[in-house]
Amino acid sequence: MTTQPQSGPHLLDLGRLVALIDGVFAVAMTLLVLDLKLPSQSGNLVAALRQMLPGFFVYLIAFASIAGYWTIHIFNFRLIRLADGPMVLLSLVNLLFITLYPVTAAILGAYPLNPIAAGCLSANSILYCISAWAVWSHAATNLQLLAEDADPRILQRVSRIMLLVAVGLTLAIPLAFLSVPVAYAIWILCAPVSAWWVRTRWRPAA
C-alpha cells in the first residue's frame, strides 16, 4: 500500500479534465464518418460503393485507433485521482493529436495508396503515442496524483506500450514508400504486438 500525500493548491480534481477528454474523443470519432460520402457523379450504385471501400477501410482503422486510445484513458484514469499543471498541459497536447485524426484520415481516404498520405496518418499517430507516453509516465512518477492503492507499475507498462507503438509507426513511414499496404498492416498489428511484447518482457515483480 502506498501512502498518498494530501492534495495541495497546485493539484486539481480530475472531473473537468476527464469531461474535456471524453468530449474531444467523441467529436473526433464522429467527424471521421463525415468523409464517407457516395461519389456525386456516379450513376452506378455498386461502382460507387466500390469507390468508397478504401475510405471506409481508413475510417475503420482511424476509428479503432481512437476508440482504443479512449479505452486506455478510461482504465488509466481509474488509477488517478488528481491532476497537476504539467499533467493538464500534457493532456491538452495529447488531445491536439486526437483532433487531427479526422484531417489525416480524410487525406488518406482521398489518396489511399499514396505514401505521403500514409505518412500523414502515421505521423499523427506517432505524435499521439509520444504525448500519451508523456502523460502516463508523468502520472506514474508522481504518486500524489494516484488513487489510493493504485499500482504505478500499470501506468509504467502502458507508457512503454505507447512508446513501442510510436517506434513501430515510425517504421511505417519509410516502408510506405515501398508498399502502402505494408503501412496498413503495421497500423493494424502494432498495438497488439507491442502490448504482447510488454506483457511478456516487463512483468512487474510480485
C-alpha positions as CSV (number, residue, x, y, z in Angstrom):
1,M,0.0,0.0,0.0
2,T,1.4,3.4,-0.9
3,T,0.7,6.5,1.3
4,Q,-0.9,9.2,-0.7
5,P,0.1,12.8,0.2
6,Q,-2.6,15.3,0.9
7,S,-3.7,17.3,-2.1
8,G,-2.4,20.9,-2.2
9,P,-3.5,24.1,-4.1
10,H,-1.4,23.0,-7.1
11,L,-3.4,19.8,-7.5
12,L,-6.7,19.8,-9.3
13,D,-9.7,17.5,-9.4
14,L,-9.9,15.3,-12.5
15,G,-13.6,15.9,-13.2
16,R,-13.3,18.7,-15.7
17,L,-10.2,17.3,-17.4
18,V,-11.9,13.9,-17.9
19,A,-15.0,15.6,-19.3
20,L,-13.0,17.6,-21.8
21,I,-11.1,14.4,-22.9
22,D,-14.3,12.5,-23.3
23,G,-15.8,15.3,-25.4
24,V,-12.8,15.6,-27.7
25,F,-12.7,11.9,-28.3
26,A,-16.4,11.8,-29.0
27,V,-16.2,14.7,-31.5
28,A,-13.2,13.3,-33.3
29,M,-14.8,9.8,-33.6
30,T,-18.0,11.5,-35.0
31,L,-16.1,13.7,-37.5
32,L,-14.4,10.7,-39.0
33,V,-17.6,9.5,-40.6
34,L,-18.4,12.8,-42.4
35,D,-15.9,12.0,-45.2
36,L,-17.7,8.8,-46.1
37,K,-19.8,10.0,-49.0
38,L,-21.1,8.4,-52.2
39,P,-19.4,9.9,-55.3
40,S,-21.7,12.6,-56.6
41,Q,-21.3,11.8,-60.3
42,S,-21.7,8.1,-60.2
43,G,-24.8,6.6,-61.8
44,N,-23.9,3.0,-60.7
45,L,-24.5,2.3,-57.0
46,V,-22.3,-0.8,-57.0
47,A,-19.4,1.1,-58.6
48,A,-20.0,4.0,-56.2
49,L,-19.9,1.7,-53.2
50,R,-16.7,0.1,-54.5
51,Q,-15.1,3.5,-54.8
52,M,-16.0,4.1,-51.1
53,L,-14.2,0.9,-49.9
54,P,-10.7,2.4,-49.4
55,G,-12.1,5.4,-47.5
56,F,-14.2,3.0,-45.4
57,F,-11.2,0.9,-44.6
58,V,-9.3,4.0,-43.5
59,Y,-12.3,5.1,-41.4
60,L,-12.3,1.7,-39.6
61,I,-8.5,2.0,-38.8
62,A,-8.8,5.5,-37.5
63,F,-12.0,4.8,-35.5
64,A,-10.4,1.7,-34.0
65,S,-7.3,3.7,-33.1
66,I,-9.2,6.5,-31.4
67,A,-11.6,4.0,-29.6
68,G,-8.6,2.0,-28.3
69,Y,-6.8,5.2,-27.0
70,W,-10.1,6.3,-25.3
71,T,-10.4,2.9,-23.7
72,I,-6.8,3.3,-22.3
73,H,-7.8,6.7,-20.9
74,I,-10.8,5.1,-19.1
75,F,-8.8,2.5,-17.3
76,N,-5.8,4.7,-16.6
77,F,-7.9,7.5,-15.1
78,R,-9.4,5.0,-12.7
79,L,-5.9,4.9,-11.2
80,I,-5.5,8.6,-11.0
81,R,-7.4,10.9,-8.5
82,L,-5.8,14.3,-9.1
83,A,-4.0,16.3,-11.8
84,D,-1.3,18.9,-11.6
85,G,-0.3,21.6,-14.1
86,P,2.1,19.5,-16.1
87,M,-0.4,16.7,-16.5
88,V,-3.1,19.1,-17.7
89,L,-0.7,20.6,-20.2
90,L,0.5,17.2,-21.4
91,S,-3.2,16.0,-21.7
92,L,-4.0,19.1,-23.8
93,V,-1.1,18.3,-26.2
94,N,-2.3,14.7,-26.3
95,L,-5.8,15.9,-27.3
96,L,-4.3,18.1,-30.1
97,F,-3.3,15.0,-31.9
98,I,-6.7,13.4,-31.4
99,T,-8.4,16.4,-33.1
100,L,-6.1,16.0,-36.1
101,Y,-7.2,12.4,-36.8
102,P,-10.2,13.4,-38.9
103,V,-7.9,15.5,-41.1
104,T,-5.2,13.0,-41.6
105,A,-7.7,10.2,-42.1
106,A,-9.5,12.3,-44.7
107,I,-6.2,12.8,-46.5
108,L,-5.5,9.1,-46.6
109,G,-9.1,8.3,-47.5
110,A,-8.8,10.5,-50.6
111,Y,-5.4,9.1,-51.5
112,P,-5.4,5.6,-50.0
113,L,-2.3,4.3,-51.9
114,N,-0.2,7.5,-51.7
115,P,2.8,7.1,-49.4
116,I,2.8,10.7,-48.4
117,A,-0.9,10.4,-47.3
118,A,0.0,7.3,-45.4
119,G,2.9,9.2,-43.8
120,C,0.5,11.9,-42.6
121,L,-1.6,9.4,-40.6
122,S,1.5,7.7,-39.3
123,A,3.0,11.0,-38.1
124,N,-0.3,11.9,-36.4
125,S,-0.3,8.5,-34.6
126,I,3.3,8.8,-33.7
127,L,2.9,12.2,-32.1
128,Y,-0.2,11.0,-30.3
129,C,1.6,8.0,-28.8
130,I,4.6,10.0,-27.7
131,S,2.3,12.6,-26.0
132,A,0.3,9.7,-24.4
133,W,3.6,8.2,-23.2
134,A,4.5,11.5,-21.6
135,V,1.0,11.7,-19.8
136,W,1.2,8.2,-18.3
137,S,4.9,8.4,-17.4
138,H,4.3,11.7,-15.6
139,A,1.4,10.2,-13.6
140,A,3.3,7.0,-12.8
141,T,6.2,9.0,-11.3
142,N,4.1,11.4,-9.3
143,L,2.4,9.3,-6.6
144,Q,0.4,12.3,-5.2
145,L,-1.7,12.1,-8.4
146,L,-2.6,8.4,-7.9
147,A,-5.7,6.9,-6.3
148,E,-5.3,5.1,-3.0
149,D,-3.7,1.6,-3.6
150,A,-3.1,2.3,-7.3
151,D,-0.2,0.5,-8.7
152,P,2.1,2.9,-10.7
153,R,3.6,-0.1,-12.5
154,I,0.4,-0.4,-14.5
155,L,0.8,3.2,-15.8
156,Q,4.5,2.4,-16.5
157,R,3.5,-0.6,-18.5
158,V,1.0,1.4,-20.6
159,S,3.6,4.1,-21.2
160,R,6.0,1.5,-22.5
161,I,3.3,0.2,-24.9
162,M,2.7,3.7,-26.2
163,L,6.4,4.2,-26.8
164,L,6.7,0.9,-28.6
165,V,3.7,1.7,-30.8
166,A,5.4,5.0,-31.7
167,V,8.5,3.2,-32.7
168,G,6.5,0.7,-34.9
169,L,4.6,3.5,-36.5
170,T,7.8,5.3,-37.3
171,L,8.9,2.3,-39.3
172,A,5.7,2.5,-41.3
173,I,6.7,5.9,-42.8
174,P,9.7,4.7,-44.9
175,L,8.1,1.3,-45.6
176,A,5.0,3.1,-47.0
177,F,7.2,4.4,-49.9
178,L,8.0,0.7,-50.7
179,S,4.4,-0.6,-50.2
180,V,1.5,1.3,-48.7
181,P,-0.3,-1.9,-47.7
182,V,2.6,-2.7,-45.5
183,A,2.0,0.5,-43.6
184,Y,-1.7,-0.5,-43.2
185,A,-0.5,-3.9,-41.8
186,I,1.8,-2.1,-39.3
187,W,-1.1,0.1,-38.1
188,I,-3.3,-2.9,-37.5
189,L,-0.7,-5.1,-35.8
190,C,1.5,-2.5,-34.0
191,A,-0.7,-2.0,-30.9
192,P,-1.5,-5.7,-30.1
193,V,2.1,-6.8,-30.8
194,S,3.5,-4.0,-28.6
195,A,1.1,-5.0,-25.8
196,W,2.1,-8.6,-26.0
197,W,5.9,-7.7,-26.0
198,V,5.5,-5.5,-22.9
199,R,3.4,-8.1,-21.1
200,T,6.0,-10.8,-21.7
201,R,9.2,-8.8,-21.3
202,W,8.3,-6.5,-18.5
203,R,6.3,-8.5,-15.9
204,P,6.1,-6.4,-12.7
205,A,7.7,-8.1,-9.7
206,A,5.2,-9.5,-7.2
